[in-house]
Amino acid sequence: MKILLLCLILVLACDAHLPLPNVLTQISGPWKTLYVSSNNLDKIGENGPFRVYMRGINVDAPRLKMSFNFYVKVDGECVEKSVEGSLGQDNLINTGYEGDNVFQVVEVTPNFLLAYDFNADDQGGMTKTVFFFGIGPGVHKEDVAKFKKLSSEKGIPEENIIYLGDTAVSRVVFLMESGSTVG
């Protein structure tokens, strides 16, 4: 009987999932890319794979998964993308997009989400990218300062910061999602 009880405890212990911290379970919803920075300008430049126009993030707590829905420009055309990641140790999200990525939510409030991504591409390149996503109308100077500070801490110079909040592409994406015609 003691062996059966011990086996049951081991099965439960091995099958138990640690609960997601409140911060990650609260980020599901619509998000918009406001700023992006990177140590590799090619990755966030026009038609770059990490010049993402985020539309939403969904956290699936029971499966320990997160999905990211966004647009990128490919050969001048807006292309919708969806990437799913697995939540790993220390709440790092592992994804496969343009190579292997470790994505980390650094801070989240009701108005902004600050995140860091480390990408190892198939050619052996290593790219650091910092994202500032917003929700709603209010962006505070203090939040932008946190974005700039994190970029600096990751070795990304201030001249590698790009504002995407009110670009032509973000307006086109909005029109596409609202069903309006472009042009």
C-alpha positions in Angstrom: 0.0 0.0 0.0 2.9 2.4 0.8 4.4 1.7 -2.6 1.1 2.6 -4.3 0.9 5.8 -2.3 4.5 6.7 -3.2 3.8 6.0 -6.9 0.7 8.2 -6.8 2.7 11.0 -5.2 5.5 10.7 -7.8 3.0 10.7 -10.7 1.3 13.8 -9.3 4.6 15.5 -8.7 5.8 14.8 -12.2 2.6 15.8 -13.8 2.0 19.0 -11.8 2.5 22.2 -13.8 3.7 25.2 -12.0 1.0 28.0 -12.3 1.8 30.8 -14.6 2.6 34.0 -12.8 -0.2 36.5 -12.9 1.8 38.7 -15.2 1.8 36.2 -18.1 -1.9 35.2 -17.7 -2.9 38.9 -17.9 -1.2 39.7 -21.3 -3.7 38.0 -23.5 -5.4 40.5 -25.8 -4.8 43.0 -28.5 -1.4 44.6 -28.6 0.2 47.1 -31.1 3.9 47.5 -31.8 5.0 51.0 -30.8 8.8 50.7 -30.7 11.4 48.1 -31.7 15.1 48.1 -31.3 17.8 45.6 -32.3 21.5 45.1 -32.5 21.0 44.1 -36.1 19.2 46.8 -38.1 18.6 44.4 -41.1 16.3 42.3 -38.9 14.1 45.4 -38.0 14.5 47.4 -41.2 11.9 47.5 -44.0 11.0 43.9 -44.9 13.0 42.6 -41.9 11.6 39.6 -40.1 11.5 41.3 -36.7 9.9 44.5 -37.8 6.7 43.0 -36.6 3.4 44.8 -36.3 1.9 42.9 -33.3 -1.9 42.5 -33.3 -2.4 40.2 -30.3 -1.0 37.7 -27.8 -2.9 34.8 -26.4 -1.8 32.8 -23.3 -3.0 29.2 -23.0 -2.1 28.6 -19.4 -3.2 24.9 -19.2 -1.0 24.0 -22.2 1.8 26.4 -21.1 1.7 28.0 -24.6 1.6 31.5 -25.9 0.7 32.5 -29.4 1.7 35.7 -31.1 -0.3 37.2 -34.1 1.4 39.9 -36.1 2.1 41.2 -39.6 5.4 41.6 -41.3 6.3 43.0 -44.7 7.6 40.5 -47.2 8.7 41.9 -50.5 6.6 45.0 -49.8 3.4 43.1 -49.0 1.8 42.8 -45.5 1.7 39.2 -44.5 -0.1 37.9 -41.5 1.9 35.5 -39.2 1.1 33.4 -36.2 3.8 31.9 -34.0 3.2 29.6 -31.0 5.7 29.4 -28.2 6.2 27.1 -25.2 6.7 28.4 -21.8 9.9 27.2 -20.3 11.9 27.7 -17.1 11.9 31.2 -15.6 8.9 32.1 -17.9 11.0 32.2 -21.0 9.0 31.5 -24.1 10.7 29.4 -26.7 9.5 29.8 -30.3 10.6 28.8 -33.8 10.5 31.9 -36.0 13.3 32.8 -38.3 15.4 30.4 -36.3 15.3 29.7 -32.6 14.0 32.3 -30.2 13.9 32.9 -26.5 11.3 35.5 -25.8 10.9 37.1 -22.4 8.2 39.4 -21.1 10.1 41.9 -19.0 7.3 44.1 -17.7 3.6 44.5 -18.4 1.0 47.0 -17.2 -2.5 47.7 -18.5 -1.1 50.0 -21.1 2.3 48.6 -22.2 4.3 45.4 -22.6 8.0 45.4 -22.6 9.7 42.3 -24.1 13.1 41.0 -25.1 13.9 38.4 -27.8 17.1 36.6 -28.4 17.2 35.0 -31.9 19.7 32.5 -33.2 19.1 32.2 -37.0 19.9 29.4 -39.3 23.1 31.2 -40.6 24.6 31.4 -37.1 23.6 35.0 -36.5 22.6 36.1 -33.0 20.1 39.0 -32.8 18.9 40.9 -29.7 15.5 42.7 -30.1 13.5 44.7 -27.6 9.8 45.3 -28.2 7.5 47.9 -26.8 3.8 47.0 -27.3 1.0 49.3 -26.4 -2.7 48.9 -25.7 -5.1 51.8 -25.6 -4.3 55.4 -26.1 -1.9 56.1 -23.3 1.8 55.8 -23.6 3.8 57.3 -20.7 7.3 58.9 -21.0 8.4 56.7 -18.1 7.4 53.5 -20.1 9.4 54.7 -23.2 12.3 55.4 -20.9 12.1 51.8 -19.6 12.2 50.6 -23.2 15.3 52.7 -24.0 17.0 51.6 -20.8 16.4 47.9 -21.6 17.7 48.4 -25.1 20.8 50.0 -23.7 21.3 47.1 -21.2 21.1 44.7 -24.1 23.8 46.5 -26.0 21.5 48.2 -28.5 22.4 51.8 -29.3 19.7 54.4 -29.2 20.1 55.1 -33.0 18.8 51.5 -33.5 15.4 52.4 -32.0 12.5 52.6 -34.5 9.1 54.0 -33.8 6.3 52.0 -35.5 3.3 53.3 -33.8 2.0 55.6 -36.5 3.7 54.3 -39.6 1.9 53.8 -43.0 2.2 50.0 -42.5 0.5 50.1 -39.1 -2.4 52.2 -40.7 -2.7 49.7 -43.5 -2.8 46.8 -41.1 -5.5 48.6 -39.1 -7.5 49.1 -42.3 -7.1 45.5 -43.3 -8.3 44.3 -39.9 -11.3 46.6 -39.8 -12.5 45.5 -43.3 -11.9 48.9 -44.9 -10.4 49.1 -48.4 -6.9 50.5 -48.8 -6.1 53.1 -51.4 
